[in-house]
């Protein structure tokens, strides 16, 4: 079992995000909780990929045509830290 940590600013974003995307995010969390990031690679619809540039060391999964979840795996631990849920804007703020 994996532990999922969400950044505190995500709760404010949930109000603005469409319900369909939030449901897909919950499914994403279920998969990560049970099988970790390896499980995401098994499901082609998430298009899980490593990021580069300013976001090197982080990963992205597709939650819809526009929305992505940005996360990173912390070391050898079984912790996935969700950094952002964004409308395909990878710039750091």
C-alpha positions in Angstrom: 0.0 0.0 0.0 1.2 3.4 -0.9 0.7 6.6 1.0 -0.6 9.7 -0.9 0.1 13.2 0.4 -1.7 16.1 -1.2 -0.4 19.7 -1.1 -2.6 21.9 1.0 -3.4 24.3 -1.9 -5.2 21.5 -3.8 -8.3 21.7 -1.6 -8.9 25.3 -2.9 -8.6 24.1 -6.6 -11.1 21.3 -6.1 -13.9 23.9 -6.2 -13.0 25.1 -9.7 -12.3 21.7 -11.3 -15.1 19.9 -13.2 -16.8 16.9 -11.5 -15.6 14.4 -14.2 -12.0 15.4 -13.6 -12.4 15.0 -9.8 -13.9 11.5 -10.3 -11.0 10.6 -12.5 -8.6 12.0 -9.8 -10.2 9.8 -7.2 -9.7 6.7 -9.5 -6.1 7.8 -10.0 -5.6 7.9 -6.2 -7.2 4.4 -5.9 -4.7 3.0 -8.4 -1.7 4.7 -6.8 -2.8 3.6 -3.3 -3.0 -0.1 -4.4 -0.1 -0.5 -6.9 1.9 2.7 -6.8 3.2 4.6 -9.9 3.9 1.3 -11.7 0.1 0.7 -11.8 -0.4 3.9 -13.7 1.9 2.7 -16.4 -0.4 -0.3 -16.9 -3.3 2.0 -17.8 -2.7 3.8 -21.1 -5.4 6.4 -20.5 -3.4 8.2 -17.9 -0.4 8.8 -20.2 1.9 8.8 -17.1 5.2 10.4 -18.0 8.3 11.9 -16.4 8.6 15.7 -16.8 11.7 17.7 -17.7 13.0 21.2 -17.3 11.8 23.1 -14.2 9.8 20.1 -13.2 12.6 17.5 -13.5 12.1 14.7 -11.0 8.3 15.1 -11.1 5.7 13.1 -13.1 2.4 13.9 -14.8 -0.7 11.8 -15.4 -3.6 12.8 -17.7 -7.0 13.2 -16.0 -8.8 14.5 -19.1 -8.0 16.3 -22.3 -6.9 19.4 -20.4 -6.2 18.5 -16.8 -3.1 16.8 -15.4 -2.0 15.7 -11.9 1.6 16.6 -11.1 3.3 14.4 -8.5 6.6 12.9 -7.4 7.7 9.8 -5.6 9.7 10.4 -2.5 12.9 8.3 -2.5 12.7 4.7 -1.7 9.6 5.2 0.5 6.1 4.3 -0.5 4.9 7.9 -0.6 3.5 9.7 -3.6 3.4 13.5 -3.1 0.7 15.2 -5.2 2.0 18.7 -6.0 -0.6 20.1 -8.3 -3.8 19.5 -10.3 -3.5 21.8 -13.2 -5.1 22.7 -16.5 -2.1 21.5 -18.5 0.1 24.4 -17.2 3.5 22.9 -16.2 5.1 26.2 -15.2 6.1 26.4 -11.6 4.5 29.1 -9.6 
